[in-house]
Amino acid sequence: MDRGALLARLRNAIWLPAVAAGLLLCGGCARGEASGTQELRVWAFGAEGEALAPLAQEFERQNPGIRVRVQQIPWTAAHEKLLTAYVGGALPDVAQLGNTWIPEFAALGALQALDSLVAHDSAAIPLADYFPGVLATNVVDDTLFGVPWYVDTRVMFYRTDLLRAAGVTSPPTTWAAWRDALVRVRARQEPGSYPALLPLNEWAQPVIFGLQAGAPLLADHGTLAAFRDPRFRRGFEFYIQLFKDRLAPPLAATQIASVFQEFGAGRTAAYITGPWNVGEFRKRLPASVEWNTAPLPGPDSGGVSLAGGSSIVIMRKSGQRRAAWKLLAFLADPARQAAFFVKTGDLPARRSAWDDPALAGDRYLAAFRTQLGRVVPSPAVPEIELIVSRVAQAAERAARGQQTIDDALAGLDADVDQILEKRRWMLAQRGAAR
């Protein structure tokens, strides 16, 4: 099937009501279960796919009647492969999903609801041990569709020595204190330097500032844009003002030769990024450079950040639900999640896993543990990745002085309303049919 036909079919399929799920655990059992040996097909992406293979072997040793076949897929191909498999009826039994993809595949009716499974076996996956904001990314219309596997969020990476030299002895916790710290650092920098680095092609930063101000991003059950909401405007204006005041350069990441060189040379002192850069900073920065991480500041106190990461889901049409649930419980074990962190650098989704010395003793990770206690999900709509890309585009135009803030937000609302047009129509049709 060519890409155009595939996308056309998906656009129609995504809005069809999910058909009723079969009986949990035993419903839809495959012939393999009757023969005594079950084969569990699992898709995982990127480095996690490679790291999952030895875990699958350990799982098989503990469960002799189950064979796990792991397919590793590059992240760049993962989303389209999942969609193609959905259309062709060839989805695996279990898959890793980026948590912003869960609303999309839940809308397609591709995912098994997990509420009854969790209620039946709450000791295996105690939901209270998960960071609430991350767990919320797995819930669509009050239904749990995934179990967080690993998590990420964004915090502040900063030069402790440069802030200390500017008279800032502890990480700022409010927007005003952070801005003041940046002004102090800039006063000591060489010409052409900027105290903060906020690449304009990254959508997370303007979205985070809006969320910190309490903005919902979308209104009317995710059917209308809400970017002219005064709360989003407050966060957006604070973000844009950092560029207008020359506290951050109006550049995309592709226009910056090396974040690590800029940071190491003191040409920037603050950078909002995620756990994937902890290892890179350790490797690339000279030992003489003093740096650390801190939770994000907020309007009046410590601010929220985005709930990110990947989850493990069971596909609704899997004939191996009992075996799939066992695998989810196996991967959710706190000690196993801590060991997975040592191997991959992926942060555990279970809070109790953070008591492991490998995590508890790492000073660069302390900010992440704190920040994960105050993260929020993006709106649970299938179009969210397209929507946030439009936020970045509007922010870039405003930061470069190509549009006023009011014009940028008005255009953003119009753009996102158009993206959500079919969602509004389908929800109206669904309501009329009731």
Order of alpha helices (4+ residues) and beta strands (2+ residues): alpha-alpha-beta-alpha-beta-alpha-beta-alpha-alpha-alpha-beta-beta-beta-beta-alpha-alpha-beta-alpha-beta-beta-alpha-alpha-beta-alpha-beta-beta-beta-alpha-alpha-beta-alpha-alpha-beta-alpha-alpha-alpha
